[in-house]
Amino acid sequence: MTAQIIIQIILYGISLSMDAFAVSVSYALTYTGINKKRIFLIALTFGVFQAAMPLISYWLIERIGQAVGAEKSADVGHILSLVVTWVAFALLVFIGSKMILEGSKRLKQPDEERVEKVFSYKELLVFGIATAIDALAVGVSLHSGTLSDNTTIWLHVSIIMIITFMLSLIGVLLGSSIIKLFKGKQDITSIIGGTILLFLAIWVIVSHYTGI
């Protein structure tokens, strides 16, 4: 494996982790009760999911190729890439719209009636899956390209996980700083977070069809 391939994978990892960075900012804008331990957990969750999805789809295409042949596995890979792109779009639109609606609703309520959204392990899991599901398509690309093979795929997903973890950590810290600027007004920051997710949903579709 050459240094050029490693650099390509690092750049691939940075590109892939931009989704996680945007979502980590949104998550920090939406939920209270995020302490130092939870900041680490959020970043780790995004990193693990972002690495696991390409690994899952890589081995899935590998097994399909062994069963039905490389040509048919390529067709399956194309269909899988298309499906996960639209699923990721739908999930991000749903979560983003929900955040905007909830924030707008709280804006209309008196201060004493507003209920803050507190950190939730369950919702963190949902965010982790929604963020990383489009990374299934990356495993298909790695399998059909020249960057990875069965001996290097583990190294590549590890690089992706580390980069995603680091950028997600920065994203959560940035989101927490923005909340402080708005003096903890979760209704406004929730709307901002939801808007970020809607733009991200559009980007997922654009990047799939344009190859950016």
Disulfide bonds with the S-S distance in Angstrom:
none
